[in-house]
C-alpha cells in the first residue's frame, strides 16, 4: 500500500506524535515537549519512518524527534507511531535547516541522524542538498559535547562530499567512517538502506563525535 493510499488516523489522534515549528525564531522547549529530561535525538528526513519505527521502541529511555519536508510522509509516520502507541517520538513537517538554525537550543541533542539524503544528481540542483557547510555548523551547535552525528548513504560521491564537510568543521571528530558490505545485526535500518542491501549495493556510513 502506498503512502497516498494508506489509511491515516484522525488528526486529533495524531496530535501526541506531532510538533510544529514555531512561526517566529522561537526555541523549542524539548523537556516540556516530551515531559521528561531523557536525551534527545533527531532524524533529518525520515521518509517512511523505518529507522524511527525500529529505534524508538528499542530505546524507551531516549526521546526522538523527526523532521521531514513532505507533509504526507510526516502524517503517515505519525499514524504508524500512533498505531504502535509509542510515547518517546515527535515528528514534524518542515525544513530541517530552519529547525536546526532557529528552533533548537545549543547543546540540546545527544545525536543527529542523517540517512540516505537526496543526492540531487544534477549539478545545477546540488545546492538543494541538505548536508552542506551550514548544516554541519548548525549540527555542531545543537549537539552536546560527547554527542554524535550519524551519516549513511549509498552514493559514494555524496559520502565523500559529506566527509569533507565534516572534516572542515573543527567541532567534530570522525570516529568511524567507511564502506559497509553487510548490515549490522539488530541495527535499525531506513527503507532506503533495506532497498540498497536487497539490490546488493554497498552502504557508506560515518559517525562523528562532538568534541
C-alpha positions as CSV (number, residue, x, y, z in Angstrom):
1,X,0.0,0.0,0.0
2,X,1.4,3.4,-1.0
3,X,1.7,6.3,1.4
4,X,-1.0,8.2,-0.5
5,X,-3.5,5.3,-0.2
6,X,-2.7,4.3,3.3
7,X,-5.4,5.0,5.9
8,X,-4.4,7.7,8.4
9,X,-5.9,8.2,11.8
10,X,-7.8,11.5,12.6
11,X,-5.5,14.4,13.3
12,X,-6.7,14.6,16.9
13,X,-5.4,11.0,17.4
14,X,-2.0,12.1,15.8
15,X,-1.6,15.2,18.0
16,X,0.6,13.5,20.6
17,X,3.0,12.4,17.9
18,X,3.3,15.7,16.1
19,X,5.1,19.0,16.8
20,X,5.0,22.3,14.9
21,X,7.9,24.6,14.0
22,X,7.3,28.0,15.6
23,X,6.3,30.8,13.2
24,X,9.0,33.0,14.7
25,X,12.6,32.4,15.7
26,X,11.5,30.8,19.0
27,X,13.4,28.0,20.7
28,X,11.6,24.7,21.3
29,X,11.5,23.6,25.0
30,X,12.2,19.9,24.4
31,X,11.8,18.9,28.0
32,X,8.3,20.4,28.0
33,X,7.5,18.9,24.6
34,X,8.3,15.4,25.9
35,X,7.5,15.8,29.5
36,X,10.9,14.4,30.7
37,X,14.6,15.1,30.6
38,X,15.8,12.0,28.7
39,X,18.4,12.5,25.9
40,X,17.0,13.9,22.7
41,X,17.9,12.6,19.2
42,X,16.9,14.0,15.8
43,X,16.5,12.2,12.5
44,X,16.6,14.5,9.5
45,X,14.4,13.4,6.5
46,X,12.9,10.3,8.0
47,X,10.9,9.3,4.8
48,X,8.6,6.4,5.6
49,X,10.0,6.2,9.1
50,X,11.6,2.7,9.1
51,X,14.6,3.8,11.2
52,X,12.4,5.6,13.8
53,X,9.9,2.7,13.9
54,X,12.7,0.3,14.9
55,X,14.8,2.7,17.1
56,X,12.1,4.2,19.2
57,X,10.8,1.0,21.0
58,X,14.4,-0.2,21.3
59,X,15.4,2.9,23.3
60,X,12.5,3.9,25.6
61,X,15.0,6.0,27.6
62,X,15.6,8.3,24.7
63,X,13.4,10.9,23.1
64,X,13.3,11.0,19.3
65,X,12.4,14.0,17.0
66,X,11.9,13.6,13.3
67,X,11.7,16.3,10.6
68,X,10.5,15.7,7.1
69,X,9.9,18.1,4.3
70,X,7.0,16.0,2.9
71,X,3.8,16.7,4.9
72,X,2.2,13.5,3.7
73,X,5.1,11.4,5.0
74,X,5.1,13.2,8.3
75,X,1.4,12.3,8.8
76,X,2.0,8.8,7.6
77,X,4.8,8.2,10.1
78,X,2.8,9.8,12.9
79,X,0.0,7.3,12.1
80,X,2.4,4.4,12.3
81,X,3.6,5.6,15.7
82,X,0.1,6.2,17.0
83,X,-0.9,2.6,16.0
84,X,2.0,1.3,18.0
85,X,1.3,3.6,20.9
86,X,4.9,4.8,21.1
87,X,5.5,7.5,23.7
88,X,9.0,8.8,23.0
89,X,8.6,10.2,19.5
90,X,7.5,13.5,17.9
91,X,7.6,14.3,14.2
92,X,7.1,17.4,12.2
93,X,6.7,18.6,8.6
94,X,9.1,21.3,7.7
95,X,12.6,22.4,6.8
96,X,15.4,20.8,8.7
97,X,17.8,23.7,8.2
98,X,15.3,26.0,9.8
99,X,14.7,23.6,12.7
100,X,18.4,23.4,13.5
101,X,19.3,27.1,13.0
102,X,16.2,28.7,14.6
103,X,14.4,26.4,16.9
104,X,16.8,24.0,18.7
105,X,18.8,25.3,21.7
106,X,22.5,24.9,21.6
107,X,23.7,21.6,23.0
108,X,20.2,20.2,23.3
109,X,20.7,17.0,21.3
110,X,22.5,13.8,22.1
111,X,22.6,12.8,18.4
112,X,21.6,13.8,14.9
113,X,20.9,11.1,12.3
114,X,21.1,11.9,8.5
115,X,20.4,8.8,6.5
116,X,20.3,8.5,2.7
117,X,19.6,12.2,1.9
118,X,18.6,13.0,-1.6
119,X,21.8,13.3,-3.6
120,X,20.3,15.7,-6.2
121,X,22.3,14.2,-9.0
122,X,22.2,17.2,-11.4
123,X,25.0,19.7,-10.8
124,X,22.5,22.7,-11.0
125,X,20.4,21.1,-8.3
126,X,23.2,20.3,-5.8
127,X,22.6,23.5,-3.9
128,X,19.4,21.7,-2.7
129,X,21.4,19.1,-0.8
130,X,20.5,19.1,2.9
131,X,24.1,18.3,4.0
132,X,26.3,21.3,3.5
133,X,28.6,23.6,5.5
134,X,25.7,25.5,7.1
135,X,24.0,22.2,8.1
136,X,27.3,20.8,9.6
137,X,27.8,24.1,11.5
138,X,24.3,24.0,13.0
139,X,24.6,20.3,13.8
140,X,27.7,21.1,15.8
141,X,25.8,23.9,17.6
142,X,22.9,21.7,18.7
143,X,24.8,18.5,19.5
144,X,26.1,18.4,23.0
145,X,29.8,17.6,23.7
146,X,30.2,13.9,23.5
147,X,27.1,13.6,21.3
148,X,27.1,12.1,17.8
149,X,26.4,12.9,14.2
150,X,25.4,9.8,12.3
151,X,25.5,9.7,8.5
152,X,24.7,7.0,5.9
153,X,24.2,6.9,2.1
154,X,24.5,4.5,-0.8
155,X,26.0,7.2,-3.0
156,X,29.8,7.2,-2.7
157,X,30.3,10.6,-4.3
158,X,27.9,12.3,-1.9
159,X,29.5,10.4,1.0
160,X,32.9,11.9,0.2
161,X,31.3,15.4,0.0
162,X,29.8,14.9,3.4
163,X,33.0,13.6,4.9
164,X,34.9,16.6,3.5
165,X,32.3,18.9,5.1
166,X,32.6,17.2,8.4
167,X,36.4,17.4,8.3
168,X,36.2,21.1,7.8
169,X,34.1,21.5,11.0
170,X,36.5,21.6,13.9
171,X,33.8,20.8,16.4
172,X,33.5,17.2,15.0
173,X,36.0,14.4,15.1
174,X,35.4,11.4,12.9
175,X,35.5,8.2,14.8
176,X,34.3,5.7,12.3
177,X,33.8,6.0,8.5
178,X,33.8,3.7,5.5
179,X,32.0,1.2,3.3
180,X,29.8,-1.5,4.8
181,X,29.4,-4.7,2.9
182,X,26.7,-6.1,5.1
183,X,24.2,-4.8,7.7
184,X,25.0,-5.0,11.4
185,X,22.7,-7.2,13.4
186,X,19.9,-5.6,15.5
187,X,20.6,-2.2,14.0
188,X,17.7,-0.1,12.8
189,X,17.7,0.5,9.1
190,X,15.9,3.0,6.9
191,X,13.7,2.0,3.9
192,X,16.5,3.2,1.5
193,X,19.1,1.1,3.3
194,X,17.0,-2.0,3.2
195,X,16.5,-1.4,-0.6
196,X,20.2,-0.9,-1.1
197,X,21.0,-4.1,0.7
198,X,18.4,-6.1,-1.2
199,X,19.9,-4.8,-4.5
200,X,23.4,-5.6,-3.5
201,X,24.6,-2.0,-3.3
202,X,27.2,-1.0,-0.6
203,X,26.3,1.4,2.1
204,X,28.7,4.2,3.2
205,X,28.4,5.1,6.9
206,X,30.2,7.5,9.3
207,X,30.0,8.6,12.9
208,X,31.5,11.9,14.2
209,X,31.7,12.9,17.9
210,X,31.1,16.4,19.0
211,X,34.4,17.5,20.7
